[in-house]
């Protein structure tokens, strides 16, 4: 009599796998608010509702909103007359709502309030006559949106410590620095140290620009990664905060892998492993975390443990058009 064909779990190994699940993980208050804005707009106005750029960088979220009637475009020029348009959580240059208003379009701003705070800081620094050194990643929507808050030529982008030594700045103006909200905490601190060493009189923001959710998720990964041989990060390759989580895992001595869905998991990744970490970027919903946990459980006998490093209770109000 032939023996039954072995399952994937048997093929991988019968040894138990310790799964450390980071908390906080997944959606932050800004992402919750942005998705809520699109869903409530669909309820109030009916489909279609147009969204300039992906509301957040997550294909699963975007596809779900598309199925409900959201249409995603890259320019206000692609929005037909007579329908509302929503601006993504990453923020937009001032020229975008100005163009929408000029066309008579009703628009809703889903910019994360913590990004909007950076925008207001930029305006104040320019009003006070300072030139801004902005720490961020070229081409990221948040960086484009922040640069678009002030007249051209008033901000200089800094991506690395090496950039600090080579940038040219106006000699007749005071300097201030600001940063993108989704950067590596450690990298940003190193860049700030280099800025302050070269420009001792530079004006710092009153509060750190990197948002609480980015900092908390990185801190959680730092807690679990040294205990894990592999850390899976659920997120999009477009997501700055998710990419940073992979980097944090690797700097903490583990192997970091980004996945968007459980279907991307390769059984061979777990061969010989005894401990794996799991987290999710700020734009990844908990459904995807549960999906990944279930898939790992199909491959290995798992002992799961949640590692909590912070509690998050922050919420943000909706725009007044939707709150009434």
C-alpha positions as CSV (number, residue, x, y, z in Angstrom):
1,X,0.0,0.0,0.0
2,X,1.4,3.4,-1.0
3,X,2.0,5.9,1.7
4,X,0.0,9.1,1.4
5,X,1.6,12.1,-0.3
6,X,3.2,14.3,2.4
7,X,1.6,17.7,3.0
8,X,3.5,21.0,2.6
9,X,3.7,21.2,6.4
10,X,5.4,17.8,6.6
11,X,7.7,18.6,3.7
12,X,8.9,21.8,5.4
13,X,9.5,20.4,8.9
14,X,7.5,19.2,11.9
15,X,9.4,21.4,14.3
16,X,7.4,24.1,15.9
17,X,7.9,27.7,14.6
18,X,7.9,30.6,17.0
19,X,6.0,33.5,15.5
20,X,6.5,36.9,17.0
21,X,3.9,39.4,15.9
22,X,4.8,43.1,16.4
23,X,2.4,45.5,17.9
24,X,1.7,48.3,17.0
25,X,1.5,47.3,13.3
26,X,-0.8,48.1,10.3
27,X,-3.2,51.0,9.9
28,X,-2.4,54.3,11.6
29,X,-4.9,57.0,12.4
30,X,-4.0,58.9,9.2
31,X,-4.7,55.9,7.0
32,X,-7.9,55.1,8.9
33,X,-9.1,58.6,8.3
34,X,-8.2,58.6,4.6
35,X,-10.0,55.4,3.9
36,X,-13.0,56.6,5.9
37,X,-13.1,59.8,3.9
38,X,-13.4,57.8,0.6
39,X,-16.0,55.4,2.0
40,X,-18.1,58.2,3.5
41,X,-17.9,60.2,0.3
42,X,-19.2,57.3,-1.7
43,X,-22.1,57.0,0.7
44,X,-22.9,60.7,0.6
45,X,-22.2,61.5,-3.1
46,X,-22.6,58.1,-4.7
47,X,-20.2,56.5,-7.1
48,X,-18.1,57.5,-8.8
49,X,-15.8,59.4,-6.4
50,X,-12.4,60.4,-7.9
51,X,-9.2,60.1,-5.9
52,X,-6.0,61.8,-7.0
53,X,-3.2,59.3,-6.5
54,X,-3.6,56.1,-4.5
55,X,-5.4,57.1,-1.2
56,X,-2.7,55.0,0.6
57,X,0.0,52.8,-0.8
58,X,-1.7,49.4,-0.6
59,X,-3.1,47.5,-3.5
60,X,-5.6,45.5,-1.4
61,X,-7.0,48.7,0.0
62,X,-7.1,50.5,-3.3
63,X,-8.8,47.5,-5.1
64,X,-11.5,47.3,-2.4
65,X,-12.3,51.0,-2.8
66,X,-12.3,50.6,-6.6
67,X,-14.9,47.9,-6.2
68,X,-17.1,50.3,-4.2
69,X,-16.9,53.0,-6.9
70,X,-13.7,55.0,-6.3
71,X,-11.7,55.9,-9.4
72,X,-8.0,56.6,-8.9
73,X,-6.3,59.2,-11.2
74,X,-2.9,60.9,-11.2
75,X,-4.1,64.4,-12.1
76,X,-7.1,66.6,-11.4
77,X,-7.3,67.0,-15.2
78,X,-8.6,63.4,-15.4
79,X,-11.5,64.2,-13.1
80,X,-14.8,64.9,-15.0
81,X,-16.9,68.0,-14.1
82,X,-19.5,67.6,-11.4
83,X,-18.0,64.9,-9.3
84,X,-16.0,65.2,-6.1
85,X,-12.3,64.6,-5.9
86,X,-10.3,63.4,-2.9
87,X,-6.6,64.2,-2.3
88,X,-4.5,61.3,-0.9
89,X,-3.1,60.9,2.6
90,X,0.3,61.9,1.4
91,X,-0.6,65.5,0.7
92,X,-0.6,67.6,-2.5
93,X,1.0,70.8,-3.6
94,X,-1.2,73.9,-3.2
95,X,-1.6,74.1,-6.9
96,X,-3.8,71.0,-6.9
97,X,-6.7,72.2,-4.8
98,X,-6.4,75.6,-6.5
99,X,-6.9,73.9,-9.9
100,X,-9.8,71.9,-8.6
101,X,-11.5,75.0,-7.2
102,X,-10.9,76.9,-10.4
103,X,-12.9,74.2,-12.2
104,X,-15.7,74.3,-9.6
105,X,-15.0,70.8,-8.4
106,X,-15.9,69.9,-4.8
107,X,-12.8,68.5,-3.2
108,X,-12.0,66.7,0.1
109,X,-8.5,66.7,1.6
110,X,-7.5,63.3,3.0
111,X,-4.0,64.5,3.8
112,X,-2.8,63.0,7.1
113,X,-3.0,65.8,9.7
114,X,0.6,65.0,10.7
115,X,1.7,65.7,7.1
116,X,-0.4,68.9,7.2
117,X,1.5,69.9,10.3
118,X,4.7,69.7,8.4
119,X,3.1,71.8,5.6
120,X,2.2,74.6,8.1
121,X,5.7,74.5,9.6
122,X,7.2,75.0,6.1
123,X,5.0,78.0,5.5
124,X,5.9,79.6,8.8
125,X,9.6,79.1,8.3
126,X,9.5,80.7,4.9
127,X,7.4,83.6,6.3
128,X,10.1,84.1,8.9
129,X,12.7,84.4,6.0
130,X,14.4,81.1,6.4
131,X,15.5,78.6,3.8
132,X,14.4,75.0,4.5
133,X,16.6,71.9,4.4
134,X,14.0,69.1,3.9
135,X,15.0,65.5,4.7
136,X,13.2,63.0,2.5
137,X,13.1,60.8,-0.6
138,X,13.1,62.4,-4.0
139,X,9.9,61.7,-5.9
140,X,7.8,60.5,-2.9
141,X,4.3,62.1,-3.0
142,X,4.7,63.5,0.5
143,X,7.9,65.3,-0.5
144,X,6.3,66.6,-3.7
145,X,3.3,67.9,-1.7
146,X,5.5,69.6,0.9
147,X,7.7,71.3,-1.6
148,X,4.5,72.5,-3.2
149,X,3.5,74.5,-0.1
150,X,6.1,77.2,-0.6
151,X,7.4,79.2,-3.5
152,X,10.0,77.4,-5.7
153,X,13.6,77.7,-4.6
154,X,12.9,78.0,-0.9
155,X,13.6,74.3,0.0
156,X,16.6,72.0,-0.6
157,X,16.1,68.2,-0.5
158,X,18.5,66.1,1.6
159,X,18.4,62.3,1.2
160,X,21.6,61.2,2.9
161,X,24.3,62.3,5.4
162,X,26.6,62.7,2.4
163,X,24.3,65.3,0.8
164,X,24.7,67.5,3.9
165,X,28.4,68.1,3.0
166,X,27.8,69.1,-0.6
167,X,24.6,71.1,-0.7
168,X,24.7,74.8,-1.5
169,X,22.5,77.1,0.6
170,X,21.7,80.8,0.4
171,X,24.3,82.7,2.4
172,X,22.0,85.6,3.3
173,X,19.2,83.5,4.9
174,X,18.8,81.6,8.2
175,X,18.2,77.9,7.8
176,X,15.6,75.5,9.2
177,X,15.1,71.8,8.7
178,X,12.0,69.6,8.4
179,X,11.5,66.0,7.4
180,X,9.2,63.5,5.7
181,X,7.0,61.8,8.2
182,X,7.8,58.2,7.2
183,X,11.6,58.0,7.3
184,X,13.9,55.7,9.2
185,X,14.3,57.2,12.7
186,X,17.9,56.2,12.9
187,X,18.9,57.5,9.5
188,X,17.1,60.8,10.1
189,X,18.8,61.3,13.4
190,X,22.2,60.8,11.7
191,X,21.2,63.4,9.0
192,X,20.1,65.9,11.5
193,X,23.3,65.5,13.4
194,X,25.3,66.2,10.2
195,X,23.1,69.3,9.5
196,X,23.5,70.7,13.0
197,X,27.3,70.1,12.8
198,X,27.6,72.0,9.5
199,X,25.0,74.6,10.3
200,X,25.0,75.2,14.1
201,X,22.4,78.0,13.9
202,X,19.9,75.9,12.0
203,X,16.3,76.0,13.4
204,X,14.8,72.7,14.4
205,X,11.1,71.9,14.3
206,X,9.3,72.3,17.6
207,X,8.4,68.6,17.5
208,X,9.9,65.7,15.6
209,X,8.4,65.4,12.1
210,X,8.6,61.6,11.9
211,X,5.1,60.5,12.8
212,X,4.2,58.5,15.9
213,X,3.1,55.5,13.8
214,X,6.4,55.3,11.9
215,X,8.4,55.5,15.1
216,X,6.2,53.0,16.9
217,X,6.4,50.4,14.2
218,X,10.1,50.7,13.8
219,X,10.5,50.4,17.6
220,X,8.4,47.2,17.6
221,X,10.5,45.6,14.9
222,X,13.7,46.5,16.8
223,X,12.2,44.5,19.7
224,X,11.4,41.3,17.8
225,X,14.0,41.2,15.0
226,X,17.0,40.2,17.2
227,X,15.0,37.1,18.3
228,X,14.0,36.1,14.7
229,X,15.8,34.6,11.8
230,X,13.3,36.2,9.4
231,X,11.0,39.2,9.7
232,X,8.1,39.4,7.2
233,X,6.8,42.9,6.5
234,X,3.4,43.2,4.9
235,X,3.4,46.3,2.8
236,X,3.8,47.8,-0.7
237,X,7.1,48.5,-2.4
238,X,5.7,52.1,-2.9
239,X,5.2,52.5,0.9
240,X,8.1,54.4,2.5
241,X,7.2,53.3,6.0
242,X,7.0,49.7,5.0
243,X,10.4,49.8,3.2
244,X,11.9,51.3,6.4
245,X,10.6,48.4,8.4
246,X,12.5,45.9,6.2
247,X,15.6,48.0,6.7
248,X,15.1,48.1,10.5
249,X,14.8,44.3,10.6
250,X,18.0,43.8,8.7
251,X,19.9,46.3,10.8
252,X,18.7,44.4,13.8
253,X,20.4,41.2,12.6
254,X,17.5,39.5,11.0
255,X,16.5,38.8,7.3
256,X,13.8,41.2,6.2
257,X,11.3,40.3,3.5
258,X,8.5,42.5,2.2
259,X,5.3,40.8,0.9
260,X,2.0,42.2,-0.2
261,X,-0.2,39.1,0.3
262,X,0.2,35.6,1.8
263,X,0.3,34.2,-1.7
264,X,3.8,35.6,-2.2
265,X,5.2,33.4,0.7
266,X,7.6,30.7,-0.4
267,X,7.5,27.5,1.8
268,X,11.3,27.3,1.4
269,X,11.7,30.5,3.4
270,X,11.0,28.7,6.6
271,X,13.3,25.7,6.1
272,X,15.4,25.2,9.2
273,X,14.0,28.3,10.9
274,X,12.9,28.3,14.5
275,X,11.6,31.9,14.9
276,X,9.9,34.4,12.5
277,X,8.7,37.9,13.1
278,X,5.7,39.5,11.5
279,X,4.7,43.2,11.1
280,X,2.7,45.4,8.7
281,X,3.3,48.8,7.4
282,X,0.9,51.7,8.3
283,X,-1.2,51.2,5.1
284,X,-1.7,47.4,5.4
285,X,-5.0,46.2,7.0
286,X,-5.2,43.6,9.7
287,X,-7.0,41.3,7.3
288,X,-3.7,40.8,5.5
289,X,-1.9,40.0,8.8
290,X,-4.5,37.3,9.6
291,X,-4.1,35.9,6.0
292,X,-0.3,35.6,6.4
293,X,-0.6,34.0,9.9
294,X,-3.0,31.5,8.4
295,X,-0.7,30.7,5.6
296,X,2.3,30.2,7.9
297,X,0.1,27.9,10.0
298,X,-0.5,25.8,6.9
299,X,3.3,25.3,6.4
300,X,4.5,24.9,10.0
301,X,3.2,24.1,13.5
302,X,3.2,27.6,14.9
303,X,3.4,29.1,18.4
304,X,2.3,32.7,18.0
305,X,3.0,35.5,20.4
306,X,2.2,39.2,20.2
307,X,4.9,41.5,21.3
308,X,3.4,44.9,22.4
309,X,5.8,47.9,22.7
310,X,3.3,50.8,22.6
311,X,-0.4,51.5,22.7
312,X,-2.0,53.8,20.1
313,X,-5.1,55.7,20.8
314,X,-4.9,58.7,18.4
315,X,-7.8,59.5,16.1
316,X,-8.3,62.3,13.6
317,X,-11.5,64.2,12.7
318,X,-13.0,64.0,9.3
319,X,-13.4,67.0,6.9
320,X,-16.4,69.2,7.8
321,X,-18.2,68.2,4.6
322,X,-18.4,64.6,5.8
323,X,-18.7,65.2,9.6
324,X,-22.1,67.0,9.3
